[in-house]
């Protein structure tokens, strides 16, 4: 796949192949995705690999998402990784969301992480949301976090 010169086509090929790749090819596919220069295409490729990725590669996938400089693309990649992340990586994902400079994108990322967070991370996620200056973005993030926390408490899901 790395011999496909056009980054859009390379990302598209990775996305289309991801559901069909054998587990032993995922390290190479992840390396190809990480080396896509266009951050939109990189975020897209990382997002589409996530549902199929072996668990041992998620630290590398999360690091690749965290290294996306564009705030919108980083928020998109983190949001799309959230449903698939192993619980032990949520502190790093939450920290990456908290460090997004754009308040709208930070609120989106925190909101999209919320349904998947273990209960013990909600206080720090809510603290990050409270630090959002724009009241609309802050309200959206806190509302989503509170709704998700209520569901976690109702289900009895705890952190391990």
GUVEX-68355 format. One record per residue: residue number from 1; x, y negated, z of N, C-alpha, C in turn; residue in one letter. Coordinates in nm, 3 decimals. Each point is the difference from the previous one (the first is absolute). Layout:
<NUM,<X,Y,Z>,<X,Y,Z>,<X,Y,Z>,'A'>
...
END
This chain:
<1,<0.081,0.120,0.000>,<-0.081,-0.120,0.000>,<0.085,-0.126,0.000>,'X'>
<2,<0.118,0.008,0.057>,<0.083,-0.120,0.008>,<0.049,-0.045,-0.137>,'X'>
<3,<-0.015,0.086,-0.101>,<0.041,-0.041,-0.135>,<-0.108,-0.080,-0.071>,'X'>
<4,<-0.117,-0.018,0.061>,<-0.105,-0.086,-0.056>,<0.041,-0.144,0.031>,'X'>
<5,<0.029,-0.078,-0.101>,<0.054,-0.136,0.018>,<-0.105,-0.099,0.051>,'X'>
<6,<-0.120,0.006,-0.053>,<-0.106,-0.093,0.037>,<-0.051,0.035,0.141>,'X'>
<7,<0.014,-0.095,0.094>,<-0.036,0.027,0.140>,<-0.149,0.026,0.018>,'X'>
<8,<-0.083,-0.067,-0.077>,<-0.144,0.025,0.008>,<-0.028,0.145,-0.039>,'X'>
<9,<0.061,0.045,-0.108>,<-0.020,0.137,-0.048>,<0.060,0.102,0.097>,'X'>
<10,<0.113,-0.035,0.061>,<0.063,0.089,0.098>,<-0.090,0.016,0.123>,'X'>
<11,<-0.054,-0.112,0.048>,<-0.090,0.005,0.116>,<-0.126,0.079,-0.034>,'X'>
<12,<-0.051,-0.021,-0.119>,<-0.120,0.070,-0.046>,<0.027,0.151,-0.009>,'X'>
<13,<0.116,0.037,-0.054>,<0.037,0.142,-0.011>,<0.011,0.063,0.139>,'X'>
<14,<0.065,-0.069,0.094>,<0.011,0.051,0.137>,<-0.138,0.019,0.062>,'X'>
<15,<-0.086,-0.098,-0.019>,<-0.135,0.006,0.057>,<-0.079,0.116,-0.057>,'X'>
<16,<0.015,0.022,-0.130>,<-0.074,0.109,-0.064>,<0.056,0.138,0.035>,'X'>
<17,<0.130,0.007,0.021>,<0.063,0.128,0.030>,<-0.008,0.038,0.148>,'X'>
<18,<-0.014,-0.097,0.087>,<0.005,0.024,0.145>,<-0.088,0.116,0.047>,'X'>
<19,<-0.126,0.010,-0.043>,<-0.083,0.110,0.049>,<0.047,0.138,-0.046>,'X'>
<20,<0.086,0.004,-0.099>,<0.040,0.127,-0.060>,<0.145,0.039,0.027>,'X'>
<21,<0.073,-0.088,0.068>,<0.142,0.027,0.024>,<0.020,0.110,0.104>,'X'>
<22,<0.096,0.088,-0.024>,<0.036,0.094,0.106>,<0.076,-0.075,0.109>,'X'>
<23,<-0.008,0.050,0.121>,<0.057,-0.070,0.115>,<0.148,-0.033,-0.017>,'X'>
<24,<0.075,0.086,-0.067>,<0.144,-0.024,-0.013>,<0.035,-0.117,-0.092>,'X'>
<25,<-0.097,-0.051,-0.078>,<0.027,-0.114,-0.087>,<-0.038,-0.135,0.061>,'X'>
<26,<-0.063,0.002,0.115>,<-0.041,-0.126,0.062>,<0.117,-0.089,0.041>,'X'>
<27,<0.112,0.054,0.049>,<0.112,-0.091,0.029>,<0.045,-0.078,-0.124>,'X'>
<28,<0.006,0.066,-0.114>,<0.038,-0.069,-0.124>,<-0.106,-0.102,-0.041>,'X'>
<29,<-0.127,0.039,0.011>,<-0.109,-0.092,-0.036>,<0.003,-0.124,0.089>,'X'>
<30,<0.025,0.019,0.129>,<0.008,-0.113,0.092>,<0.119,-0.089,-0.033>,'X'>
<31,<0.112,0.060,-0.037>,<0.118,-0.079,-0.040>,<-0.030,-0.082,-0.125>,'X'>
<32,<-0.069,0.060,-0.095>,<-0.038,-0.072,-0.122>,<-0.091,-0.117,0.037>,'X'>
<33,<-0.099,0.023,0.086>,<-0.091,-0.107,0.041>,<0.075,-0.113,0.071>,'X'>
<34,<0.091,0.035,0.090>,<0.077,-0.102,0.074>,<0.085,-0.085,-0.091>,'X'>
<35,<0.041,0.054,-0.113>,<0.087,-0.074,-0.091>,<-0.074,-0.079,-0.105>,'X'>
<36,<-0.130,-0.004,0.007>,<-0.077,-0.085,-0.092>,<0.018,-0.144,0.047>,'X'>
<37,<0.050,-0.085,-0.086>,<0.030,-0.139,0.036>,<-0.123,-0.087,0.018>,'X'>
<38,<-0.100,0.018,-0.083>,<-0.123,-0.079,0.011>,<-0.077,0.045,0.124>,'X'>
<39,<-0.017,-0.091,0.095>,<-0.060,0.037,0.128>,<-0.145,0.043,-0.011>,'X'>
<40,<-0.074,-0.054,-0.095>,<-0.137,0.044,-0.022>,<-0.002,0.146,-0.044>,'X'>
<41,<0.085,0.032,-0.095>,<0.007,0.138,-0.049>,<0.056,0.094,0.107>,'X'>
<42,<0.097,-0.048,0.078>,<0.056,0.082,0.108>,<-0.107,0.030,0.105>,'X'>
<43,<-0.075,-0.103,0.040>,<-0.106,0.020,0.099>,<-0.105,0.097,-0.052>,'X'>
<44,<-0.033,-0.011,-0.127>,<-0.097,0.090,-0.062>,<0.051,0.144,0.002>,'X'>
<45,<0.125,0.020,-0.039>,<0.056,0.135,-0.001>,<0.008,0.058,0.141>,'X'>
<46,<0.047,-0.079,0.096>,<0.006,0.048,0.138>,<-0.138,0.034,0.053>,'X'>
<47,<-0.099,-0.083,-0.032>,<-0.137,0.024,0.045>,<-0.056,0.129,-0.057>,'X'>
<48,<0.032,0.029,-0.124>,<-0.054,0.119,-0.064>,<0.076,0.128,0.036>,'X'>
<49,<0.122,-0.014,0.046>,<0.074,0.117,0.050>,<-0.048,0.041,0.139>,'X'>
<50,<-0.040,-0.098,0.081>,<-0.031,0.023,0.141>,<-0.095,0.116,0.029>,'X'>
<51,<-0.111,0.013,-0.070>,<-0.092,0.110,0.035>,<0.058,0.140,-0.023>,'X'>
<52,<0.106,0.010,-0.075>,<0.054,0.129,-0.038>,<0.138,0.029,0.060>,'X'>
<53,<0.055,-0.098,0.066>,<0.137,0.007,0.049>,<0.015,0.098,0.116>,'X'>
<54,<0.106,0.082,-0.001>,<0.027,0.083,0.118>,<0.032,-0.089,0.121>,'X'>
<55,<-0.040,0.044,0.116>,<0.012,-0.082,0.121>,<0.142,-0.044,0.029>,'X'>
<56,<0.099,0.082,-0.033>,<0.138,-0.036,0.032>,<0.051,-0.118,-0.082>,'X'>
<57,<-0.071,-0.039,-0.106>,<0.044,-0.113,-0.082>,<-0.069,-0.132,0.037>,'X'>
<58,<-0.092,0.003,0.093>,<-0.069,-0.123,0.036>,<0.089,-0.107,0.061>,'X'>
<59,<0.103,0.034,0.078>,<0.088,-0.108,0.049>,<0.063,-0.078,-0.116>,'X'>
<60,<0.042,0.071,-0.103>,<0.060,-0.064,-0.116>,<-0.104,-0.082,-0.078>,'X'>
<61,<-0.120,0.054,-0.012>,<-0.109,-0.070,-0.069>,<-0.035,-0.129,0.074>,'X'>
<62,<-0.011,0.009,0.133>,<-0.031,-0.119,0.079>,<0.111,-0.103,-0.012>,'X'>
<63,<0.125,0.044,0.003>,<0.113,-0.093,-0.016>,<-0.007,-0.070,-0.135>,'X'>
<64,<-0.035,0.074,-0.105>,<-0.013,-0.061,-0.133>,<-0.111,-0.104,-0.002>,'X'>
<65,<-0.111,0.029,0.066>,<-0.111,-0.096,0.007>,<0.041,-0.124,0.079>,'X'>
<66,<0.070,0.020,0.111>,<0.045,-0.111,0.083>,<0.099,-0.091,-0.072>,'X'>
<67,<0.072,0.056,-0.097>,<0.100,-0.078,-0.074>,<-0.057,-0.079,-0.116>,'X'>
<68,<-0.128,0.009,-0.022>,<-0.063,-0.080,-0.105>,<-0.008,-0.144,0.052>,'X'>
<69,<0.059,-0.092,-0.073>,<0.004,-0.140,0.046>,<-0.132,-0.073,-0.020>,'X'>
<70,<-0.069,0.027,-0.109>,<-0.126,-0.069,-0.028>,<-0.105,0.039,0.104>,'X'>
<71,<-0.052,-0.099,0.069>,<-0.093,0.025,0.112>,<-0.125,0.075,-0.042>,'X'>
<72,<-0.055,-0.033,-0.116>,<-0.120,0.067,-0.047>,<0.029,0.147,-0.031>,'X'>
<73,<0.109,0.024,-0.070>,<0.035,0.138,-0.038>,<0.039,0.083,0.123>,'X'>
<74,<0.067,-0.062,0.097>,<0.035,0.072,0.123>,<-0.126,0.038,0.077>,'X'>
<75,<-0.093,-0.094,0.010>,<-0.126,0.029,0.069>,<-0.076,0.112,-0.071>,'X'>
<76,<0.001,-0.005,-0.133>,<-0.069,0.103,-0.080>,<0.064,0.137,0.025>,'X'>
<77,<0.132,0.006,-0.005>,<0.068,0.129,0.020>,<-0.023,0.053,0.141>,'X'>
<78,<0.012,-0.086,0.101>,<-0.023,0.044,0.139>,<-0.144,0.046,0.019>,'X'>
<79,<-0.095,-0.071,-0.058>,<-0.140,0.036,0.013>,<-0.028,0.135,-0.064>,'X'>
<80,<0.061,0.026,-0.114>,<-0.022,0.126,-0.068>,<0.074,0.117,0.064>,'X'>
<81,<0.104,-0.028,0.074>,<0.071,0.104,0.072>,<-0.073,0.041,0.129>,'X'>
<82,<-0.069,-0.093,0.060>,<-0.059,0.019,0.133>,<-0.077,0.131,0.018>,'X'>
<83,<-0.089,0.036,-0.091>,<-0.076,0.123,0.023>,<0.084,0.128,0.000>,'X'>
<84,<0.121,-0.009,-0.047>,<0.082,0.120,-0.018>,<0.119,0.008,0.095>,'X'>
<85,<0.029,-0.109,0.070>,<0.119,-0.005,0.086>,<-0.011,0.094,0.119>,'X'>
<86,<0.109,0.068,0.032>,<0.004,0.074,0.126>,<-0.005,-0.101,0.116>,'X'>
<87,<-0.059,0.041,0.109>,<-0.022,-0.091,0.113>,<0.128,-0.063,0.052>,'X'>
<88,<0.111,0.072,-0.004>,<0.124,-0.054,0.055>,<0.054,-0.119,-0.080>,'X'>
<89,<-0.051,-0.023,-0.121>,<0.047,-0.113,-0.081>,<-0.089,-0.124,0.013>,'X'>
<90,<-0.111,0.011,0.070>,<-0.088,-0.115,0.012>,<0.062,-0.120,0.071>,'X'>
<91,<0.087,0.017,0.100>,<0.064,-0.120,0.057>,<0.078,-0.080,-0.104>,'X'>
<92,<0.071,0.070,-0.090>,<0.076,-0.070,-0.104>,<-0.094,-0.064,-0.103>,'X'>
<93,<-0.108,0.069,-0.033>,<-0.097,-0.056,-0.096>,<-0.066,-0.124,0.060>,'X'>
<94,<-0.036,0.007,0.127>,<-0.062,-0.115,0.066>,<0.097,-0.117,0.006>,'X'>
<95,<0.126,0.028,0.030>,<0.102,-0.105,0.004>,<0.017,-0.062,-0.138>,'X'>
<96,<-0.002,0.082,-0.104>,<0.012,-0.053,-0.136>,<-0.118,-0.089,-0.034>,'X'>
<97,<-0.120,0.041,0.041>,<-0.119,-0.082,-0.024>,<0.010,-0.131,0.078>,'X'>
<98,<0.044,0.008,0.124>,<0.013,-0.119,0.085>,<0.098,-0.101,-0.058>,'X'>
<99,<0.099,0.049,-0.074>,<0.104,-0.087,-0.053>,<-0.032,-0.058,-0.138>,'X'>
<100,<-0.118,0.026,-0.051>,<-0.039,-0.061,-0.127>,<-0.029,-0.147,0.026>,'X'>
<101,<0.070,-0.087,-0.069>,<-0.010,-0.144,0.025>,<-0.134,-0.061,-0.035>,'X'>
<102,<-0.063,0.045,-0.105>,<-0.128,-0.054,-0.043>,<-0.111,0.054,0.091>,'X'>
<103,<-0.074,-0.090,0.064>,<-0.100,0.042,0.099>,<-0.113,0.082,-0.060>,'X'>
<104,<-0.042,-0.033,-0.120>,<-0.106,0.077,-0.065>,<0.047,0.143,-0.024>,'X'>
<105,<0.121,0.015,-0.054>,<0.053,0.134,-0.027>,<0.029,0.076,0.129>,'X'>
<106,<0.045,-0.071,0.104>,<0.022,0.064,0.130>,<-0.131,0.052,0.056>,'X'>
<107,<-0.106,-0.082,-0.010>,<-0.132,0.043,0.048>,<-0.049,0.121,-0.077>,'X'>
<108,<0.021,-0.001,-0.131>,<-0.041,0.116,-0.082>,<0.075,0.126,0.041>,'X'>
<109,<0.131,-0.012,0.015>,<0.080,0.117,0.036>,<-0.039,0.053,0.138>,'X'>
<110,<-0.015,-0.089,0.099>,<-0.042,0.044,0.134>,<-0.138,0.064,-0.005>,'X'>
<111,<-0.090,-0.058,-0.077>,<-0.136,0.054,-0.013>,<0.001,0.138,-0.064>,'X'>
<112,<0.086,0.020,-0.099>,<0.006,0.129,-0.067>,<0.074,0.106,0.080>,'X'>
<113,<0.088,-0.041,0.088>,<0.066,0.094,0.090>,<-0.094,0.042,0.113>,'X'>
<114,<-0.089,-0.089,0.040>,<-0.083,0.019,0.119>,<-0.071,0.135,0.008>,'X'>
<115,<-0.066,0.047,-0.104>,<-0.073,0.128,0.013>,<0.090,0.121,0.025>,'X'>
<116,<0.130,-0.017,-0.017>,<0.092,0.112,0.010>,<0.093,-0.008,0.120>,'X'>
<117,<-0.004,-0.114,0.072>,<0.091,-0.019,0.112>,<-0.033,0.091,0.117>,'X'>
<118,<0.102,0.051,0.068>,<-0.024,0.068,0.127>,<-0.039,-0.104,0.106>,'X'>
<119,<-0.075,0.043,0.097>,<-0.055,-0.092,0.100>,<0.105,-0.085,0.069>,'X'>
<120,<0.117,0.055,0.026>,<0.102,-0.074,0.075>,<0.060,-0.117,-0.078>,'X'>
<121,<-0.023,-0.007,-0.132>,<0.056,-0.110,-0.079>,<-0.097,-0.117,-0.018>,'X'>
<122,<-0.123,0.018,0.041>,<-0.097,-0.109,-0.019>,<0.036,-0.128,0.075>,'X'>
<123,<0.050,0.006,0.124>,<0.034,-0.126,0.067>,<0.103,-0.084,-0.079>,'X'>
<124,<0.103,0.063,-0.054>,<0.100,-0.076,-0.076>,<-0.057,-0.047,-0.133>,'X'>
<125,<-0.083,0.081,-0.063>,<-0.062,-0.042,-0.126>,<-0.094,-0.119,0.024>,'X'>
<126,<-0.074,0.005,0.111>,<-0.089,-0.113,0.032>,<0.080,-0.125,0.034>,'X'>
<127,<0.113,0.017,0.067>,<0.086,-0.115,0.030>,<0.051,-0.062,-0.130>,'X'>
<128,<0.036,0.084,-0.097>,<0.045,-0.051,-0.130>,<-0.114,-0.074,-0.070>,'X'>
<129,<-0.120,0.053,0.011>,<-0.117,-0.066,-0.062>,<-0.029,-0.133,0.069>,'X'>
<130,<0.015,-0.006,0.131>,<-0.026,-0.125,0.073>,<0.098,-0.110,-0.038>,'X'>
<131,<0.116,0.039,-0.052>,<0.100,-0.098,-0.042>,<-0.024,-0.055,-0.140>,'X'>
<132,<-0.104,0.046,-0.065>,<-0.035,-0.053,-0.132>,<-0.065,-0.136,0.021>,'X'>
<133,<0.055,-0.103,-0.061>,<-0.047,-0.136,0.023>,<-0.137,-0.030,-0.061>,'X'>
<134,<-0.026,0.050,-0.118>,<-0.128,-0.027,-0.066>,<-0.111,0.078,0.070>,'X'>
<135,<-0.101,-0.073,0.049>,<-0.103,0.066,0.080>,<-0.081,0.104,-0.078>,'X'>
<136,<-0.021,-0.020,-0.128>,<-0.075,0.098,-0.079>,<0.080,0.130,-0.016>,'X'>
<137,<0.127,-0.011,-0.033>,<0.084,0.118,-0.014>,<0.016,0.071,0.135>,'X'>
<138,<0.020,-0.081,0.105>,<0.015,0.055,0.134>,<-0.127,0.075,0.041>,'X'>
<139,<-0.116,-0.060,-0.024>,<-0.128,0.062,0.036>,<-0.020,0.131,-0.077>,'X'>
<140,<0.036,-0.001,-0.130>,<-0.016,0.122,-0.080>,<0.087,0.113,0.055>,'X'>
<141,<0.126,-0.032,0.028>,<0.092,0.103,0.051>,<-0.045,0.051,0.137>,'X'>
<142,<-0.037,-0.091,0.090>,<-0.043,0.042,0.134>,<-0.129,0.081,-0.007>,'X'>
<143,<-0.092,-0.042,-0.085>,<-0.125,0.074,-0.015>,<0.026,0.143,-0.048>,'X'>
<144,<0.085,0.014,-0.100>,<0.031,0.134,-0.051>,<0.074,0.084,0.104>,'X'>
<145,<0.091,-0.062,0.071>,<0.073,0.073,0.105>,<-0.095,0.044,0.111>,'X'>
<146,<-0.090,-0.090,0.045>,<-0.094,0.035,0.106>,<-0.096,0.111,-0.044>,'X'>
<147,<-0.047,-0.008,-0.124>,<-0.090,0.102,-0.053>,<0.071,0.136,-0.005>,'X'>
<148,<0.125,-0.002,-0.045>,<0.076,0.125,-0.009>,<0.032,0.057,0.138>,'X'>
<149,<0.034,-0.088,0.094>,<0.028,0.045,0.136>,<-0.124,0.064,0.062>,'X'>
<150,<-0.116,-0.058,-0.023>,<-0.124,0.058,0.053>,<-0.022,0.141,-0.057>,'X'>
<151,<0.029,0.017,-0.128>,<-0.015,0.133,-0.062>,<0.101,0.099,0.059>,'X'>
<152,<0.123,-0.046,0.024>,<0.102,0.087,0.058>,<-0.043,0.044,0.139>,'X'>
<153,<-0.048,-0.094,0.080>,<-0.044,0.033,0.137>,<-0.119,0.093,-0.003>,'X'>
<154,<-0.091,-0.021,-0.091>,<-0.119,0.084,-0.011>,<0.038,0.143,-0.041>,'X'>
<155,<0.097,0.011,-0.089>,<0.041,0.133,-0.049>,<0.091,0.071,0.099>,'X'>
<156,<0.061,-0.075,0.092>,<0.093,0.058,0.095>,<0.138,0.020,-0.058>,'X'>
<157,<0.027,-0.055,-0.121>,<0.132,0.015,-0.062>,<0.102,-0.080,0.081>,'X'>
<158,<0.105,0.063,0.037>,<0.107,-0.064,0.077>,<0.127,0.009,-0.080>,'X'>
<159,<0.102,-0.070,0.048>,<0.131,0.016,-0.062>,<0.064,0.125,0.059>,'X'>
<160,<0.090,0.055,-0.079>,<0.065,0.124,0.049>,<0.134,-0.031,0.060>,'X'>
END
